[in-house]
Amino acid sequence: MQKTSPSTVPPDDILALLALAEVAADAELGPRFLDLTGLDAAGLRARAADPALLAEVIAFLSAHEASLIRIAAALKVSPAALAAAGKTLAQANHTARPQSHGESR
């Protein structure tokens, strides 16, 4: 992957999908992420475009700074850009969830 400048950082969902691919391919991170999410490889593939899962993968990386830095470097983006993408996806997912009966805004 070519080095990206701040103006060429991919959109949040694409960046998170790229991070998911890096995590899934990593011998240490992949199994740990699957264990924490309760997914198997087929479930991960089925949900790969789910904004909630994409936010989860970045939250997973953000919980361990060394992993966040390593994956951000592999993607040629700053750790801050990767973490910001996760926050944006998490917020968008939270506001997009349907309101259930009895919930107030």
C-alpha positions as CSV (number, residue, x, y, z in Angstrom):
1,M,0.0,0.0,0.0
2,Q,1.3,3.5,-0.9
3,K,2.0,6.0,1.9
4,T,-1.1,8.2,2.3
5,S,-1.1,11.8,3.1
6,P,-3.7,13.1,5.6
7,S,-5.8,14.3,2.6
8,T,-5.8,10.8,1.1
9,V,-6.9,8.8,4.2
10,P,-9.6,6.5,3.0
11,P,-13.2,7.0,4.2
12,D,-13.8,5.7,7.7
13,D,-15.6,2.5,6.6
14,I,-12.9,1.6,4.1
15,L,-10.2,2.3,6.6
16,A,-11.9,0.1,9.2
17,L,-12.4,-2.6,6.6
18,L,-8.7,-2.5,5.8
19,A,-8.0,-2.7,9.5
20,L,-10.3,-5.7,9.8
21,A,-8.4,-7.4,7.0
22,E,-5.1,-6.7,8.8
23,V,-6.4,-8.1,12.1
24,A,-7.9,-11.2,10.4
25,A,-4.6,-11.9,8.7
26,D,-2.5,-11.5,11.9
27,A,-1.6,-14.7,13.7
28,E,-2.0,-13.1,17.1
29,L,-4.7,-10.5,16.7
30,G,-7.0,-12.5,14.4
31,P,-7.8,-15.4,16.9
32,R,-8.0,-12.9,19.8
33,F,-10.5,-10.8,18.0
34,L,-12.6,-13.8,17.1
35,D,-12.5,-15.0,20.7
36,L,-13.6,-11.6,22.0
37,T,-16.4,-11.2,19.5
38,G,-17.6,-14.8,19.6
39,L,-17.5,-14.9,15.8
40,D,-15.9,-17.6,13.7
41,A,-14.3,-16.9,10.3
42,A,-17.6,-17.4,8.4
43,G,-19.4,-15.0,10.8
44,L,-16.7,-12.5,10.4
45,R,-16.9,-12.6,6.6
46,A,-20.7,-12.3,6.8
47,R,-20.5,-9.2,9.0
48,A,-17.5,-7.6,7.4
49,A,-19.5,-4.6,6.0
50,D,-21.5,-4.1,9.3
51,P,-20.6,-0.7,10.7
52,A,-20.9,-2.0,14.2
53,L,-18.3,-4.7,13.6
54,L,-16.0,-2.2,11.9
55,A,-16.3,0.1,14.9
56,E,-15.6,-2.9,17.1
57,V,-12.4,-3.8,15.3
58,I,-11.0,-0.3,15.8
59,A,-12.1,-0.3,19.5
60,F,-10.3,-3.7,19.8
61,L,-7.1,-2.1,18.4
62,S,-7.5,1.1,20.4
63,A,-7.6,-1.0,23.6
64,H,-4.0,-2.0,23.0
65,E,-1.9,0.9,21.8
66,A,0.9,-1.3,20.4
67,S,-1.7,-3.1,18.1
68,L,-3.2,0.2,17.1
69,I,0.2,1.6,16.1
70,R,1.2,-1.6,14.3
71,I,-2.0,-1.8,12.2
72,A,-2.0,2.0,11.5
73,A,1.6,1.6,10.3
74,A,0.6,-1.3,8.0
75,L,-2.2,0.9,6.6
76,K,0.1,3.9,6.3
77,V,-2.1,6.1,8.3
78,S,-1.7,7.7,11.7
79,P,-3.0,5.9,14.8
80,A,-5.1,9.0,15.5
81,A,-6.7,8.7,12.1
82,L,-7.5,5.1,12.7
83,A,-8.9,5.7,16.2
84,A,-11.0,8.7,14.9
85,A,-12.5,6.5,12.2
86,G,-13.6,4.0,14.9
87,K,-15.2,6.8,17.0
88,T,-17.0,8.1,14.0
89,L,-18.3,4.7,13.0
90,A,-19.4,3.9,16.6
91,Q,-21.3,7.2,16.8
92,A,-22.9,6.7,13.5
93,N,-23.9,3.2,14.4
94,H,-25.3,4.4,17.8
95,T,-27.5,7.1,16.2
96,A,-28.6,4.8,13.4
97,R,-29.9,2.1,15.7
98,P,-33.7,2.0,15.8
99,Q,-35.3,3.2,19.0
100,S,-37.1,0.5,20.9
101,H,-40.3,1.1,22.8
102,G,-39.8,2.7,26.1
103,E,-36.5,4.3,25.2
104,S,-36.3,8.1,25.3
105,R,-33.9,10.3,23.5
